[in-house]
Amino acid sequence: MKRKSLDDLGPLQRTVLDMVWELGEASAHQVRDRLNQTRELAYTTVLSAMQKLEKAHWLTHRTEGRTYIYYATQTRDQAGAKSVKGFLKRVFEGDALAVFQHLIRESDLSSKELTELKQMIRQKEQENQS
């Protein structure tokens, strides 16, 4: 089964994946216990979501006794980067400059954020010169 885009995951799957990223690794019981702090979910519901994420190659597991310990197959940053690249292609036909122009025009950026962006641009220019 091909890995779904991060954007294509259902709300529960995305929440479970976020929880595994946050914890580093977790059993279905650990995820359910954490999720039950805000809403009541059955163990089998959480386990099913984790199994679907594993089938879709978002999670994998190792065994500790009779317990499966799940962990992500890629970091949140890696998944986010792929999602942004897909968005860039779909919405802006791959034109990164158009995205930045839009964000700068439409966002209410603080002086601090603008300074950080300038620093990132200077760093990228230095990398390109190397």
C-alpha positions in Angstrom: 0.0 0.0 0.0 1.4 3.4 -1.0 1.8 5.9 1.8 -1.0 8.4 2.0 -0.1 12.1 2.2 -0.1 13.6 5.7 -3.1 15.7 4.5 -5.0 12.5 3.5 -5.0 10.9 7.0 -8.2 10.9 8.9 -8.5 13.0 12.1 -7.9 10.1 14.4 -5.0 8.7 12.4 -3.4 12.1 12.4 -3.9 12.5 16.1 -2.4 9.1 16.8 0.6 9.8 14.5 1.1 13.1 16.3 1.0 11.3 19.6 3.6 8.8 18.5 5.8 11.6 17.2 5.4 13.4 20.5 6.2 10.3 22.6 8.9 8.9 20.3 7.4 5.4 20.5 4.3 4.1 22.2 2.0 1.1 22.7 -1.6 1.3 21.8 -2.4 1.4 25.5 -0.1 4.4 26.0 -1.7 6.3 23.1 -5.2 5.5 24.3 -4.4 6.6 27.9 -3.0 9.9 26.5 -6.0 10.5 24.2 -8.5 9.6 26.9 -7.4 12.7 28.8 -9.4 14.7 26.3 -11.9 12.2 24.9 -13.0 8.6 25.6 -11.8 6.0 23.0 -11.8 2.3 23.1 -8.5 0.4 23.0 -9.5 -1.4 19.8 -10.3 2.0 18.1 -6.8 3.2 18.9 -5.2 -0.1 18.0 -7.0 -0.2 14.6 -5.8 3.3 13.8 -2.2 2.3 14.6 -2.5 -0.8 12.5 -3.8 1.2 9.6 -1.0 3.7 10.0 1.5 0.7 10.0 -0.2 -0.7 6.8 0.2 2.7 5.2 3.9 2.8 6.2 3.6 5.7 8.7 4.4 3.4 11.7 6.3 0.3 12.3 6.7 -1.7 15.5 9.0 -3.8 17.6 7.8 -6.4 20.1 8.4 -6.2 23.9 7.0 -9.4 25.3 3.4 -9.5 24.1 3.2 -5.8 23.5 3.8 -4.0 20.2 5.7 -0.7 20.5 5.0 1.5 17.6 7.3 4.2 16.2 7.1 6.5 13.2 9.0 5.6 10.0 9.8 9.2 9.4 10.1 12.4 11.5 7.4 15.0 11.7 9.8 17.4 9.8 10.3 14.8 7.0 6.5 14.3 6.6 5.9 18.1 6.8 8.4 18.7 4.1 6.7 16.2 1.7 3.4 17.8 2.5 4.6 21.3 1.7 6.2 20.1 -1.5 2.9 18.5 -2.6 1.0 21.7 -1.7 3.6 23.8 -3.6 3.0 21.6 -6.7 -0.8 21.5 -6.4 -1.5 25.1 -5.6 1.4 27.1 -7.0 2.6 24.9 -9.8 5.9 24.4 -8.1 6.7 28.1 -7.9 8.3 28.6 -4.5 8.8 32.4 -5.1 5.0 32.8 -5.6 4.4 31.1 -2.3 6.8 33.4 -0.5 5.4 36.5 -2.2 1.9 35.5 -1.1 3.0 34.7 2.5 4.8 38.0 2.9 2.0 40.0 1.4 -0.8 38.2 3.3 0.8 37.5 6.6 1.1 39.8 9.6 4.8 39.2 10.1 6.6 40.7 13.1 9.9 42.5 12.9 11.5 39.5 14.6 10.0 37.1 12.0 11.1 39.3 9.2 14.7 39.4 10.7 14.6 35.6 10.9 13.5 35.3 7.2 16.3 37.7 6.2 18.8 35.5 8.1 17.5 32.4 6.4 17.8 34.1 3.0 21.4 35.2 3.7 22.3 31.6 4.8 20.8 30.1 1.7 22.7 32.6 -0.5 25.9 31.5 1.2 25.1 27.9 0.6 24.4 28.6 -3.0 27.8 30.3 -3.4 29.7 27.3 -1.9 
